[in-house]
Amino acid sequence: MGWQVTVDTDKCNGDGECVDVCPVEVFELNDGKADPVNMEECLGCESCVEVCETEAITVIEV
């Protein structure tokens, strides 16, 4: 099992909170938006979801 991480770029404000809080560095900021470039590393902890003020991130078990 793994985790699918998606970012709604229309909602993302690019503050980088998800980048800072993720313990396994799933996210990078690209063009001012969060990008889940290392999704395969996701632990499913949803820390990114909790800190995202704009509710732009979803984490789904696959």
Chimera marker file (.cmm) of the C-alpha trace (Angstrom):
<marker_set name="trace">
<marker id="1" x="0.000" y="0.000" z="0.000" r="1" g="1" b="0" radius="0.5"/>
<marker id="2" x="1.000" y="3.567" z="-0.587" r="1" g="1" b="0" radius="0.5"/>
<marker id="3" x="-0.290" y="7.101" z="-0.534" r="1" g="1" b="0" radius="0.5"/>
<marker id="4" x="-1.442" y="9.417" z="-3.295" r="1" g="1" b="0" radius="0.5"/>
<marker id="5" x="-0.733" y="13.072" z="-2.579" r="1" g="1" b="0" radius="0.5"/>
<marker id="6" x="-2.417" y="15.737" z="-4.673" r="1" g="1" b="0" radius="0.5"/>
<marker id="7" x="-2.207" y="19.511" z="-4.570" r="1" g="1" b="0" radius="0.5"/>
<marker id="8" x="-4.931" y="21.752" z="-5.954" r="1" g="1" b="0" radius="0.5"/>
<marker id="9" x="-2.716" y="24.425" z="-7.493" r="1" g="1" b="0" radius="0.5"/>
<marker id="10" x="-5.659" y="26.815" z="-7.749" r="1" g="1" b="0" radius="0.5"/>
<marker id="11" x="-5.952" y="26.740" z="-3.949" r="1" g="1" b="0" radius="0.5"/>
<marker id="12" x="-2.228" y="26.543" z="-3.089" r="1" g="1" b="0" radius="0.5"/>
<marker id="13" x="-0.830" y="29.858" z="-1.837" r="1" g="1" b="0" radius="0.5"/>
<marker id="14" x="2.783" y="28.666" z="-1.960" r="1" g="1" b="0" radius="0.5"/>
<marker id="15" x="3.599" y="29.485" z="1.674" r="1" g="1" b="0" radius="0.5"/>
<marker id="16" x="5.708" y="26.318" z="1.947" r="1" g="1" b="0" radius="0.5"/>
<marker id="17" x="4.289" y="25.101" z="5.253" r="1" g="1" b="0" radius="0.5"/>
<marker id="18" x="3.842" y="21.616" z="3.785" r="1" g="1" b="0" radius="0.5"/>
<marker id="19" x="7.469" y="21.605" z="2.628" r="1" g="1" b="0" radius="0.5"/>
<marker id="20" x="8.647" y="22.518" z="6.136" r="1" g="1" b="0" radius="0.5"/>
<marker id="21" x="6.439" y="20.079" z="8.067" r="1" g="1" b="0" radius="0.5"/>
<marker id="22" x="6.838" y="16.941" z="5.939" r="1" g="1" b="0" radius="0.5"/>
<marker id="23" x="9.208" y="14.507" z="7.727" r="1" g="1" b="0" radius="0.5"/>
<marker id="24" x="10.210" y="12.739" z="4.491" r="1" g="1" b="0" radius="0.5"/>
<marker id="25" x="10.460" y="15.710" z="2.086" r="1" g="1" b="0" radius="0.5"/>
<marker id="26" x="7.570" y="14.800" z="-0.209" r="1" g="1" b="0" radius="0.5"/>
<marker id="27" x="7.106" y="18.422" z="-1.349" r="1" g="1" b="0" radius="0.5"/>
<marker id="28" x="9.110" y="21.052" z="-3.194" r="1" g="1" b="0" radius="0.5"/>
<marker id="29" x="7.988" y="24.509" z="-4.234" r="1" g="1" b="0" radius="0.5"/>
<marker id="30" x="7.901" y="24.813" z="-8.018" r="1" g="1" b="0" radius="0.5"/>
<marker id="31" x="6.707" y="28.010" z="-9.672" r="1" g="1" b="0" radius="0.5"/>
<marker id="32" x="5.421" y="29.177" z="-6.286" r="1" g="1" b="0" radius="0.5"/>
<marker id="33" x="3.226" y="26.118" z="-5.717" r="1" g="1" b="0" radius="0.5"/>
<marker id="34" x="3.650" y="22.931" z="-3.667" r="1" g="1" b="0" radius="0.5"/>
<marker id="35" x="4.595" y="19.943" z="-5.794" r="1" g="1" b="0" radius="0.5"/>
<marker id="36" x="4.598" y="16.368" z="-4.384" r="1" g="1" b="0" radius="0.5"/>
<marker id="37" x="7.797" y="15.334" z="-6.168" r="1" g="1" b="0" radius="0.5"/>
<marker id="38" x="8.619" y="12.454" z="-3.778" r="1" g="1" b="0" radius="0.5"/>
<marker id="39" x="5.141" y="11.006" z="-3.327" r="1" g="1" b="0" radius="0.5"/>
<marker id="40" x="6.519" y="7.458" z="-2.990" r="1" g="1" b="0" radius="0.5"/>
<marker id="41" x="8.138" y="8.540" z="0.313" r="1" g="1" b="0" radius="0.5"/>
<marker id="42" x="4.800" y="9.602" z="1.866" r="1" g="1" b="0" radius="0.5"/>
<marker id="43" x="4.064" y="8.039" z="5.261" r="1" g="1" b="0" radius="0.5"/>
<marker id="44" x="0.408" y="9.058" z="5.285" r="1" g="1" b="0" radius="0.5"/>
<marker id="45" x="0.829" y="11.158" z="8.440" r="1" g="1" b="0" radius="0.5"/>
<marker id="46" x="-1.206" y="14.010" z="6.900" r="1" g="1" b="0" radius="0.5"/>
<marker id="47" x="0.889" y="16.688" z="8.615" r="1" g="1" b="0" radius="0.5"/>
<marker id="48" x="0.804" y="18.566" z="5.326" r="1" g="1" b="0" radius="0.5"/>
<marker id="49" x="-3.002" y="18.477" z="5.286" r="1" g="1" b="0" radius="0.5"/>
<marker id="50" x="-3.143" y="19.839" z="8.839" r="1" g="1" b="0" radius="0.5"/>
<marker id="51" x="-0.864" y="22.840" z="8.142" r="1" g="1" b="0" radius="0.5"/>
<marker id="52" x="-2.347" y="23.768" z="4.766" r="1" g="1" b="0" radius="0.5"/>
<marker id="53" x="-4.465" y="26.866" z="5.426" r="1" g="1" b="0" radius="0.5"/>
<marker id="54" x="-6.116" y="26.725" z="1.993" r="1" g="1" b="0" radius="0.5"/>
<marker id="55" x="-7.031" y="23.005" z="2.144" r="1" g="1" b="0" radius="0.5"/>
<marker id="56" x="-5.185" y="22.431" z="-1.129" r="1" g="1" b="0" radius="0.5"/>
<marker id="57" x="-3.645" y="19.055" z="-0.194" r="1" g="1" b="0" radius="0.5"/>
<marker id="58" x="-5.288" y="15.650" z="-0.131" r="1" g="1" b="0" radius="0.5"/>
<marker id="59" x="-3.677" y="12.381" z="0.945" r="1" g="1" b="0" radius="0.5"/>
<marker id="60" x="-5.415" y="9.151" z="-0.058" r="1" g="1" b="0" radius="0.5"/>
<marker id="61" x="-4.363" y="5.588" z="0.693" r="1" g="1" b="0" radius="0.5"/>
<marker id="62" x="-4.030" y="3.572" z="-2.506" r="1" g="1" b="0" radius="0.5"/>
<link id1="1" id2="2" r="1" g="1" b="0" radius="0.2"/>
<link id1="2" id2="3" r="1" g="1" b="0" radius="0.2"/>
<link id1="3" id2="4" r="1" g="1" b="0" radius="0.2"/>
<link id1="4" id2="5" r="1" g="1" b="0" radius="0.2"/>
<link id1="5" id2="6" r="1" g="1" b="0" radius="0.2"/>
<link id1="6" id2="7" r="1" g="1" b="0" radius="0.2"/>
<link id1="7" id2="8" r="1" g="1" b="0" radius="0.2"/>
<link id1="8" id2="9" r="1" g="1" b="0" radius="0.2"/>
<link id1="9" id2="10" r="1" g="1" b="0" radius="0.2"/>
<link id1="10" id2="11" r="1" g="1" b="0" radius="0.2"/>
<link id1="11" id2="12" r="1" g="1" b="0" radius="0.2"/>
<link id1="12" id2="13" r="1" g="1" b="0" radius="0.2"/>
<link id1="13" id2="14" r="1" g="1" b="0" radius="0.2"/>
<link id1="14" id2="15" r="1" g="1" b="0" radius="0.2"/>
<link id1="15" id2="16" r="1" g="1" b="0" radius="0.2"/>
<link id1="16" id2="17" r="1" g="1" b="0" radius="0.2"/>
<link id1="17" id2="18" r="1" g="1" b="0" radius="0.2"/>
<link id1="18" id2="19" r="1" g="1" b="0" radius="0.2"/>
<link id1="19" id2="20" r="1" g="1" b="0" radius="0.2"/>
<link id1="20" id2="21" r="1" g="1" b="0" radius="0.2"/>
<link id1="21" id2="22" r="1" g="1" b="0" radius="0.2"/>
<link id1="22" id2="23" r="1" g="1" b="0" radius="0.2"/>
<link id1="23" id2="24" r="1" g="1" b="0" radius="0.2"/>
<link id1="24" id2="25" r="1" g="1" b="0" radius="0.2"/>
<link id1="25" id2="26" r="1" g="1" b="0" radius="0.2"/>
<link id1="26" id2="27" r="1" g="1" b="0" radius="0.2"/>
<link id1="27" id2="28" r="1" g="1" b="0" radius="0.2"/>
<link id1="28" id2="29" r="1" g="1" b="0" radius="0.2"/>
<link id1="29" id2="30" r="1" g="1" b="0" radius="0.2"/>
<link id1="30" id2="31" r="1" g="1" b="0" radius="0.2"/>
<link id1="31" id2="32" r="1" g="1" b="0" radius="0.2"/>
<link id1="32" id2="33" r="1" g="1" b="0" radius="0.2"/>
<link id1="33" id2="34" r="1" g="1" b="0" radius="0.2"/>
<link id1="34" id2="35" r="1" g="1" b="0" radius="0.2"/>
<link id1="35" id2="36" r="1" g="1" b="0" radius="0.2"/>
<link id1="36" id2="37" r="1" g="1" b="0" radius="0.2"/>
<link id1="37" id2="38" r="1" g="1" b="0" radius="0.2"/>
<link id1="38" id2="39" r="1" g="1" b="0" radius="0.2"/>
<link id1="39" id2="40" r="1" g="1" b="0" radius="0.2"/>
<link id1="40" id2="41" r="1" g="1" b="0" radius="0.2"/>
<link id1="41" id2="42" r="1" g="1" b="0" radius="0.2"/>
<link id1="42" id2="43" r="1" g="1" b="0" radius="0.2"/>
<link id1="43" id2="44" r="1" g="1" b="0" radius="0.2"/>
<link id1="44" id2="45" r="1" g="1" b="0" radius="0.2"/>
<link id1="45" id2="46" r="1" g="1" b="0" radius="0.2"/>
<link id1="46" id2="47" r="1" g="1" b="0" radius="0.2"/>
<link id1="47" id2="48" r="1" g="1" b="0" radius="0.2"/>
<link id1="48" id2="49" r="1" g="1" b="0" radius="0.2"/>
<link id1="49" id2="50" r="1" g="1" b="0" radius="0.2"/>
<link id1="50" id2="51" r="1" g="1" b="0" radius="0.2"/>
<link id1="51" id2="52" r="1" g="1" b="0" radius="0.2"/>
<link id1="52" id2="53" r="1" g="1" b="0" radius="0.2"/>
<link id1="53" id2="54" r="1" g="1" b="0" radius="0.2"/>
<link id1="54" id2="55" r="1" g="1" b="0" radius="0.2"/>
<link id1="55" id2="56" r="1" g="1" b="0" radius="0.2"/>
<link id1="56" id2="57" r="1" g="1" b="0" radius="0.2"/>
<link id1="57" id2="58" r="1" g="1" b="0" radius="0.2"/>
<link id1="58" id2="59" r="1" g="1" b="0" radius="0.2"/>
<link id1="59" id2="60" r="1" g="1" b="0" radius="0.2"/>
<link id1="60" id2="61" r="1" g="1" b="0" radius="0.2"/>
<link id1="61" id2="62" r="1" g="1" b="0" radius="0.2"/>
</marker_set>
